[in-house]
């Protein structure tokens, strides 16, 4: 029997695809910018992971739309990949590259997971740093009926990692923060924010960026949503 009464989710790259694989995104953007990455994909994956860890340590917790941390993803990633000559020129080029538009495709197993959670009595909500159109995206992806509440940062005027946006969701669900699990993929906003708010964080880490290195090895880590039901049954 689970001790948790509610599961609250991030949206982008947790329930729907926005950037997709973080390490693959690094490789693809570098490729488009003609950065001479090593041919060894394992080395590139490790370099990209190092870049993401450094970048996430440099986010602006007061402004989630400040993307200056991306510069550190690229610089540290290129350094870890052994690229020193003209590195700063490559970083400048990469910072000018446009990220792909969010696909907003529902993640594999998400519908099945959410239906099973509801059938097992969990209350469900979304807390997402979003752009004012979260409700529209949930309707378009057909996720809306599966949730009891959803909180869009641009609508409520609060953003992760601010604890109050997590507390709004708990209040809407009628649970205490200690009775809720929060699932997300961006540690400074999701894991730290949920912890500060008193929720139990679960870090969705399909690329294995955080499970063995960095500042978030203490956070419960899953590689796919399929693992979540098992986590909910843990003491």
Phi and psi restraints in degrees (value plus and minus 20) as a CYANA .aco file:
   2 UNK   PHI     -98.9   -58.9
   2 UNK   PSI     124.1   164.1
   3 UNK   PHI    -106.1   -66.1
   3 UNK   PSI     -27.8    12.2
   4 UNK   PHI    -109.4   -69.4
   4 UNK   PSI     122.8   162.8
   5 UNK   PHI    -128.2   -88.2
   5 UNK   PSI     -37.3     2.7
   6 UNK   PHI    -164.0  -124.0
   6 UNK   PSI     128.7   168.7
   7 UNK   PHI    -146.3  -106.3
   7 UNK   PSI     104.5   144.5
   8 UNK   PHI    -135.7   -95.7
   8 UNK   PSI     115.9   155.9
   9 UNK   PHI    -139.1   -99.1
   9 UNK   PSI     129.7   169.7
  10 UNK   PHI     -93.9   -53.9
  10 UNK   PSI     147.6   187.6
  11 UNK   PHI    -124.7   -84.7
  11 UNK   PSI     -84.7   -44.7
  12 UNK   PHI     -84.8   -44.8
  12 UNK   PSI     105.8   145.8
  13 UNK   PHI      40.7    80.7
  13 UNK   PSI      -0.8    39.2
  14 UNK   PHI    -139.6   -99.6
  14 UNK   PSI     -75.3   -35.3
  15 UNK   PHI    -126.4   -86.4
  15 UNK   PSI     -50.1   -10.1
  16 UNK   PHI    -148.9  -108.9
  16 UNK   PSI     131.5   171.5
  17 UNK   PHI     -99.0   -59.0
  17 UNK   PSI     105.2   145.2
  18 UNK   PHI    -130.0   -90.0
  18 UNK   PSI     -93.8   -53.8
  19 UNK   PHI    -108.7   -68.7
  19 UNK   PSI     -40.2    -0.2
  20 UNK   PHI      56.2    96.2
  20 UNK   PSI    -174.9  -134.9
  21 UNK   PHI     -78.6   -38.6
  21 UNK   PSI     103.2   143.2
  22 UNK   PHI     -86.7   -46.7
  22 UNK   PSI     -60.0   -20.0
  23 UNK   PHI     -92.9   -52.9
  23 UNK   PSI     -55.2   -15.2
  24 UNK   PHI     -89.9   -49.9
  24 UNK   PSI     -55.7   -15.7
  25 UNK   PHI     -81.2   -41.2
  25 UNK   PSI     -63.6   -23.6
  26 UNK   PHI     -77.7   -37.7
  26 UNK   PSI     -68.2   -28.2
  27 UNK   PHI     -83.1   -43.1
  27 UNK   PSI     -62.9   -22.9
  28 UNK   PHI     -87.2   -47.2
  28 UNK   PSI     -63.5   -23.5
  29 UNK   PHI     -86.4   -46.4
  29 UNK   PSI     -60.6   -20.6
  30 UNK   PHI     -80.9   -40.9
  30 UNK   PSI     -60.2   -20.2
  31 UNK   PHI     -83.6   -43.6
  31 UNK   PSI     -63.2   -23.2
  32 UNK   PHI     -85.5   -45.5
  32 UNK   PSI     -48.0    -8.0
  33 UNK   PHI    -111.5   -71.5
  33 UNK   PSI     -12.1    27.9
  34 UNK   PHI      40.5    80.5
  34 UNK   PSI      14.6    54.6
  35 UNK   PHI     -98.7   -58.7
  35 UNK   PSI     108.6   148.6
  36 UNK   PHI     -99.5   -59.5
  36 UNK   PSI      56.1    96.1
  37 UNK   PHI     -90.6   -50.6
  37 UNK   PSI     134.4   174.4
  38 UNK   PHI     -80.9   -40.9
  38 UNK   PSI     135.0   175.0
  39 UNK   PHI     -94.8   -54.8
  39 UNK   PSI     -45.0    -5.0
  40 UNK   PHI     -90.1   -50.1
  40 UNK   PSI      89.3   129.3
  41 UNK   PHI     -86.2   -46.2
  41 UNK   PSI     -51.3   -11.3
  42 UNK   PHI     -85.1   -45.1
  42 UNK   PSI     -59.1   -19.1
  43 UNK   PHI     -85.4   -45.4
  43 UNK   PSI     -62.4   -22.4
  44 UNK   PHI     -84.6   -44.6
  44 UNK   PSI     -60.8   -20.8
  45 UNK   PHI     -80.1   -40.1
  45 UNK   PSI     -66.5   -26.5
  46 UNK   PHI     -83.9   -43.9
  46 UNK   PSI     -59.1   -19.1
  47 UNK   PHI     -86.1   -46.1
  47 UNK   PSI     -63.5   -23.5
  48 UNK   PHI     -82.7   -42.7
  48 UNK   PSI     -61.5   -21.5
  49 UNK   PHI     -81.6   -41.6
  49 UNK   PSI     -61.8   -21.8
  50 UNK   PHI     -81.9   -41.9
  50 UNK   PSI     -60.5   -20.5
  51 UNK   PHI     -83.0   -43.0
  51 UNK   PSI     -64.5   -24.5
  52 UNK   PHI     -83.8   -43.8
  52 UNK   PSI     -59.5   -19.5
  53 UNK   PHI     -82.1   -42.1
  53 UNK   PSI     -62.7   -22.7
  54 UNK   PHI     -87.1   -47.1
  54 UNK   PSI     -63.6   -23.6
  55 UNK   PHI     -80.4   -40.4
  55 UNK   PSI     -62.2   -22.2
  56 UNK   PHI     -87.8   -47.8
  56 UNK   PSI     -42.7    -2.7
  57 UNK   PHI     -97.0   -57.0
  57 UNK   PSI     -25.8    14.2
  58 UNK   PHI    -142.1  -102.1
  58 UNK   PSI      -4.9    35.1
  59 UNK   PHI     -87.9   -47.9
  59 UNK   PSI     137.4   177.4
  60 UNK   PHI    -113.5   -73.5
  60 UNK   PSI      84.4   124.4
  61 UNK   PHI     -87.4   -47.4
  61 UNK   PSI     -34.2     5.8
  62 UNK   PHI    -112.0   -72.0
  62 UNK   PSI     -30.0    10.0
  63 UNK   PHI    -171.0  -131.0
  63 UNK   PSI      75.5   115.5
  64 UNK   PHI     -89.0   -49.0
  64 UNK   PSI     -35.3     4.7
  65 UNK   PHI    -107.3   -67.3
  65 UNK   PSI     -23.6    16.4
  66 UNK   PHI     -98.6   -58.6
  66 UNK   PSI      88.4   128.4
  67 UNK   PHI    -119.9   -79.9
  67 UNK   PSI       1.3    41.3
  68 UNK   PHI     -80.2   -40.2
  68 UNK   PSI     -42.5    -2.5
  69 UNK   PHI     -82.8   -42.8
  69 UNK   PSI     -40.7    -0.7
  70 UNK   PHI     -80.9   -40.9
  70 UNK   PSI     -51.7   -11.7
  71 UNK   PHI     -77.8   -37.8
  71 UNK   PSI     -58.0   -18.0
  72 UNK   PHI     -95.1   -55.1
  72 UNK   PSI     -51.5   -11.5
  73 UNK   PHI     -78.5   -38.5
  73 UNK   PSI     -69.1   -29.1
  74 UNK   PHI     -88.3   -48.3
  74 UNK   PSI     -68.0   -28.0
  75 UNK   PHI     -83.5   -43.5
  75 UNK   PSI     -68.1   -28.1
  76 UNK   PHI     -87.5   -47.5
  76 UNK   PSI     -58.1   -18.1
  77 UNK   PHI     -83.6   -43.6
  77 UNK   PSI     -65.3   -25.3
  78 UNK   PHI     -85.3   -45.3
  78 UNK   PSI     -59.0   -19.0
  79 UNK   PHI     -81.9   -41.9
  79 UNK   PSI     -65.0   -25.0
  80 UNK   PHI     -85.8   -45.8
  80 UNK   PSI     -45.9    -5.9
  81 UNK   PHI    -103.3   -63.3
  81 UNK   PSI     -19.5    20.5
  82 UNK   PHI      66.0   106.0
  82 UNK   PSI      -5.0    35.0
  83 UNK   PHI    -115.5   -75.5
  83 UNK   PSI      91.2   131.2
  84 UNK   PHI    -135.5   -95.5
  84 UNK   PSI     -61.9   -21.9
  85 UNK   PHI     -87.4   -47.4
  85 UNK   PSI     105.9   145.9
  86 UNK   PHI      42.6    82.6
  86 UNK   PSI       0.6    40.6
  87 UNK   PHI     -77.4   -37.4
  87 UNK   PSI     -65.2   -25.2
  88 UNK   PHI     -85.6   -45.6
  88 UNK   PSI     -54.0   -14.0
  89 UNK   PHI     -85.1   -45.1
  89 UNK   PSI     -61.0   -21.0
  90 UNK   PHI     -83.8   -43.8
  90 UNK   PSI     -60.6   -20.6
  91 UNK   PHI     -81.8   -41.8
  91 UNK   PSI     -63.3   -23.3
  92 UNK   PHI     -80.0   -40.0
  92 UNK   PSI     -63.0   -23.0
  93 UNK   PHI     -84.2   -44.2
  93 UNK   PSI     -64.8   -24.8
  94 UNK   PHI     -82.7   -42.7
  94 UNK   PSI     -57.4   -17.4
  95 UNK   PHI     -87.5   -47.5
  95 UNK   PSI     -41.3    -1.3
  96 UNK   PHI    -106.5   -66.5
  96 UNK   PSI     -33.3     6.7
  97 UNK   PHI     -90.3   -50.3
  97 UNK   PSI     120.0   160.0
  98 UNK   PHI    -105.3   -65.3
  98 UNK   PSI     115.0   155.0
  99 UNK   PHI     -91.2   -51.2
  99 UNK   PSI     129.5   169.5
 100 UNK   PHI     -83.4   -43.4
 100 UNK   PSI     129.6   169.6
 101 UNK   PHI     -84.3   -44.3
 101 UNK   PSI     122.4   162.4
 102 UNK   PHI     -77.5   -37.5
 102 UNK   PSI     112.9   152.9
 103 UNK   PHI     -96.8   -56.8
 103 UNK   PSI     -49.7    -9.7
 104 UNK   PHI      34.6    74.6
 104 UNK   PSI      16.7    56.7
 105 UNK   PHI    -109.9   -69.9
 105 UNK   PSI     113.0   153.0
 106 UNK   PHI     -85.1   -45.1
 106 UNK   PSI     115.2   155.2
 107 UNK   PHI     -83.9   -43.9
 107 UNK   PSI     130.8   170.8
 108 UNK   PHI     -75.8   -35.8
 108 UNK   PSI     118.2   158.2
 109 UNK   PHI      54.5    94.5
 109 UNK   PSI     -20.5    19.5
 110 UNK   PHI     -86.1   -46.1
 110 UNK   PSI     -67.5   -27.5
 111 UNK   PHI     -80.0   -40.0
 111 UNK   PSI     -67.4   -27.4
 112 UNK   PHI     -80.1   -40.1
 112 UNK   PSI     -65.3   -25.3
 113 UNK   PHI     -80.4   -40.4
 113 UNK   PSI     -70.0   -30.0
 114 UNK   PHI     -83.4   -43.4
 114 UNK   PSI     -60.5   -20.5
 115 UNK   PHI     -84.4   -44.4
 115 UNK   PSI     -61.6   -21.6
 116 UNK   PHI     -84.3   -44.3
 116 UNK   PSI     -60.8   -20.8
 117 UNK   PHI     -82.7   -42.7
 117 UNK   PSI     -63.8   -23.8
 118 UNK   PHI     -82.7   -42.7
 118 UNK   PSI     -63.6   -23.6
 119 UNK   PHI     -82.9   -42.9
 119 UNK   PSI     -46.9    -6.9
 120 UNK   PHI    -112.4   -72.4
 120 UNK   PSI      -9.1    30.9
 121 UNK   PHI      71.4   111.4
 121 UNK   PSI     -15.7    24.3
 122 UNK   PHI     -97.2   -57.2
 122 UNK   PSI     121.5   161.5
 123 UNK   PHI    -108.1   -68.1
 123 UNK   PSI     121.8   161.8
 124 UNK   PHI    -145.0  -105.0
 124 UNK   PSI     120.9   160.9
 125 UNK   PHI    -168.4  -128.4
 125 UNK   PSI     146.0   186.0
 126 UNK   PHI    -141.0  -101.0
 126 UNK   PSI     115.5   155.5
 127 UNK   PHI    -146.3  -106.3
 127 UNK   PSI      94.1   134.1
 128 UNK   PHI    -158.3  -118.3
 128 UNK   PSI     117.6   157.6
 129 UNK   PHI     -94.5   -54.5
 129 UNK   PSI      86.3   126.3
 130 UNK   PHI    -157.0  -117.0
 130 UNK   PSI    -193.8  -153.8
 131 UNK   PHI    -132.4   -92.4
 131 UNK   PSI      -0.7    39.3
 132 UNK   PHI      73.7   113.7
 132 UNK   PSI     -24.2    15.8
 133 UNK   PHI    -139.3   -99.3
 133 UNK   PSI       4.8    44.8
 134 UNK   PHI     -79.3   -39.3
 134 UNK   PSI     -64.4   -24.4
 135 UNK   PHI     -78.4   -38.4
 135 UNK   PSI     -62.9   -22.9
 136 UNK   PHI     -82.1   -42.1
 136 UNK   PSI     -63.0   -23.0
 137 UNK   PHI     -86.5   -46.5
 137 UNK   PSI     -60.5   -20.5
 138 UNK   PHI     -84.2   -44.2
 138 UNK   PSI     -58.1   -18.1
 139 UNK   PHI     -87.4   -47.4
 139 UNK   PSI     -64.5   -24.5
 140 UNK   PHI     -84.6   -44.6
 140 UNK   PSI     -56.3   -16.3
 141 UNK   PHI    -106.9   -66.9
 141 UNK   PSI     -22.1    17.9
 142 UNK   PHI      46.9    86.9
 142 UNK   PSI       1.6    41.6
 143 UNK   PHI    -106.2   -66.2
 143 UNK   PSI     -42.4    -2.4
 144 UNK   PHI     -71.9   -31.9
 144 UNK   PSI     -65.8   -25.8
 145 UNK   PHI     -84.9   -44.9
 145 UNK   PSI     -33.8     6.2
 146 UNK   PHI    -107.8   -67.8
 146 UNK   PSI     -23.9    16.1
 147 UNK   PHI    -138.0   -98.0
 147 UNK   PSI     124.7   164.7
 148 UNK   PHI    -104.6   -64.6
 148 UNK   PSI     -43.4    -3.4
 149 UNK   PHI    -181.9  -141.9
 149 UNK   PSI     134.9   174.9
 150 UNK   PHI    -166.5  -126.5
 150 UNK   PSI     118.0   158.0
 151 UNK   PHI    -147.2  -107.2
 151 UNK   PSI      98.1   138.1
 152 UNK   PHI    -121.8   -81.8
 152 UNK   PSI     103.5   143.5
 153 UNK   PHI     -76.1   -36.1
 153 UNK   PSI     -60.3   -20.3
 154 UNK   PHI     -90.9   -50.9
 154 UNK   PSI     -41.3    -1.3
 155 UNK   PHI    -105.1   -65.1
 155 UNK   PSI     -64.3   -24.3
 156 UNK   PHI    -108.6   -68.6
 156 UNK   PSI     -31.0     9.0
 157 UNK   PHI      56.0    96.0
 157 UNK   PSI       0.4    40.4
 158 UNK   PHI    -155.5  -115.5
 158 UNK   PSI     128.3   168.3
 159 UNK   PHI    -157.8  -117.8
 159 UNK   PSI     128.7   168.7
 160 UNK   PHI     -81.0   -41.0
 160 UNK   PSI     121.8   161.8
 161 UNK   PHI    -112.7   -72.7
 161 UNK   PSI      -2.0    38.0
 162 UNK   PHI     -79.4   -39.4
 162 UNK   PSI     101.9   141.9
 163 UNK   PHI     -77.3   -37.3
 163 UNK   PSI     -49.5    -9.5
 164 UNK   PHI     -83.8   -43.8
 164 UNK   PSI     -49.7    -9.7
 165 UNK   PHI     -90.7   -50.7
 165 UNK   PSI     -52.1   -12.1
 166 UNK   PHI     -89.4   -49.4
 166 UNK   PSI     -58.8   -18.8
 167 UNK   PHI     -86.4   -46.4
 167 UNK   PSI     -54.3   -14.3
 168 UNK   PHI     -78.5   -38.5
 168 UNK   PSI     -63.3   -23.3
 169 UNK   PHI     -85.6   -45.6
 169 UNK   PSI     -63.3   -23.3
 170 UNK   PHI     -81.8   -41.8
 170 UNK   PSI     -62.3   -22.3
 171 UNK   PHI     -82.9   -42.9
 171 UNK   PSI     -61.2   -21.2
 172 UNK   PHI     -84.1   -44.1
 172 UNK   PSI     -52.6   -12.6
 173 UNK   PHI    -107.5   -67.5
 173 UNK   PSI     -30.8     9.2
 174 UNK   PHI      53.7    93.7
 174 UNK   PSI      13.8    53.8
 175 UNK   PHI    -147.4  -107.4
 175 UNK   PSI     141.1   181.1
 176 UNK   PHI    -105.0   -65.0
 176 UNK   PSI     137.8   177.8
 177 UNK   PHI     -75.8   -35.8
 177 UNK   PSI     -55.1   -15.1
 178 UNK   PHI     -87.4   -47.4
 178 UNK   PSI     -33.7     6.3
 179 UNK   PHI    -118.9   -78.9
 179 UNK   PSI     -14.0    26.0
 180 UNK   PHI    -141.4  -101.4
 180 UNK   PSI     124.0   164.0
 181 UNK   PHI    -125.4   -85.4
 181 UNK   PSI     120.7   160.7
 182 UNK   PHI    -139.7   -99.7
 182 UNK   PSI     110.2   150.2
 183 UNK   PHI    -135.8   -95.8
 183 UNK   PSI     103.9   143.9
 184 UNK   PHI    -177.4  -137.4
 184 UNK   PSI     156.1   196.1
 185 UNK   PHI    -137.8   -97.8
 185 UNK   PSI     -26.7    13.3
 186 UNK   PHI    -133.1   -93.1
 186 UNK   PSI      80.8   120.8
 187 UNK   PHI     -73.4   -33.4
 187 UNK   PSI     -65.9   -25.9
 188 UNK   PHI     -83.7   -43.7
 188 UNK   PSI     -51.9   -11.9
 189 UNK   PHI    -109.7   -69.7
 189 UNK   PSI     -64.2   -24.2
 190 UNK   PHI    -107.0   -67.0
 190 UNK   PSI     -77.9   -37.9
 191 UNK   PHI     -88.4   -48.4
 191 UNK   PSI     -68.4   -28.4
 192 UNK   PHI     -88.1   -48.1
 192 UNK   PSI     -63.0   -23.0
 193 UNK   PHI     -82.0   -42.0
 193 UNK   PSI     -66.4   -26.4
 194 UNK   PHI     -83.2   -43.2
 194 UNK   PSI     -62.3   -22.3
 195 UNK   PHI     -81.9   -41.9
 195 UNK   PSI     -66.0   -26.0
 196 UNK   PHI     -83.3   -43.3
 196 UNK   PSI     -49.2    -9.2
 197 UNK   PHI    -104.6   -64.6
 197 UNK   PSI     -27.1    12.9
 198 UNK   PHI      75.0   115.0
 198 UNK   PSI     -14.9    25.1
 199 UNK   PHI    -107.5   -67.5
 199 UNK   PSI     146.9   186.9
 200 UNK   PHI    -114.7   -74.7
 200 UNK   PSI      93.1   133.1
 201 UNK   PHI    -102.5   -62.5
 201 UNK   PSI     123.0   163.0
 202 UNK   PHI    -147.9  -107.9
 202 UNK   PSI     105.0   145.0
 203 UNK   PHI    -118.9   -78.9
 203 UNK   PSI      97.3   137.3
 204 UNK   PHI    -102.3   -62.3
 204 UNK   PSI      95.3   135.3
 205 UNK   PHI    -155.0  -115.0
 205 UNK   PSI      48.9    88.9
 206 UNK   PHI     -83.8   -43.8
 206 UNK   PSI     -43.7    -3.7
 207 UNK   PHI    -110.9   -70.9
 207 UNK   PSI     -24.4    15.6
 208 UNK   PHI      49.3    89.3
 208 UNK   PSI      12.2    52.2
 209 UNK   PHI     -92.9   -52.9
 209 UNK   PSI     -55.9   -15.9
 210 UNK   PHI    -128.2   -88.2
 210 UNK   PSI     -31.4     8.6
 211 UNK   PHI     -92.5   -52.5
 211 UNK   PSI     -40.7    -0.7
 212 UNK   PHI    -146.1  -106.1
 212 UNK   PSI     -31.7     8.3
 213 UNK   PHI    -155.8  -115.8
 213 UNK   PSI     144.0   184.0
 214 UNK   PHI      67.0   107.0
 214 UNK   PSI    -185.6  -145.6
 215 UNK   PHI    -112.0   -72.0
 215 UNK   PSI     -15.3    24.7
 216 UNK   PHI    -144.2  -104.2
 216 UNK   PSI       3.3    43.3
 217 UNK   PHI     -88.0   -48.0
 217 UNK   PSI     -38.2     1.8
 218 UNK   PHI    -100.5   -60.5
 218 UNK   PSI     -33.1     6.9
 219 UNK   PHI    -105.5   -65.5
 219 UNK   PSI     118.5   158.5
 220 UNK   PHI     -78.5   -38.5
 220 UNK   PSI     106.2   146.2
 221 UNK   PHI    -138.9   -98.9
 221 UNK   PSI     112.6   152.6
 222 UNK   PHI    -148.1  -108.1
 222 UNK   PSI     129.7   169.7
 223 UNK   PHI    -112.5   -72.5
 223 UNK   PSI     -40.3    -0.3
 224 UNK   PHI    -171.2  -131.2
 224 UNK   PSI     141.3   181.3
 225 UNK   PHI     -83.0   -43.0
 225 UNK   PSI     -44.0    -4.0
 226 UNK   PHI     -80.5   -40.5
 226 UNK   PSI     -43.8    -3.8
 227 UNK   PHI    -100.5   -60.5
 227 UNK   PSI     -35.0     5.0
 228 UNK   PHI     -81.7   -41.7
 228 UNK   PSI     -64.4   -24.4
 229 UNK   PHI     -76.0   -36.0
 229 UNK   PSI     -57.3   -17.3
 230 UNK   PHI     -84.9   -44.9
 230 UNK   PSI     -59.2   -19.2
 231 UNK   PHI     -82.7   -42.7
 231 UNK   PSI     -59.1   -19.1
 232 UNK   PHI     -86.0   -46.0
 232 UNK   PSI     -41.9    -1.9
 233 UNK   PHI    -111.3   -71.3
 233 UNK   PSI     -26.3    13.7
 234 UNK   PHI     -92.2   -52.2
 234 UNK   PSI     131.9   171.9
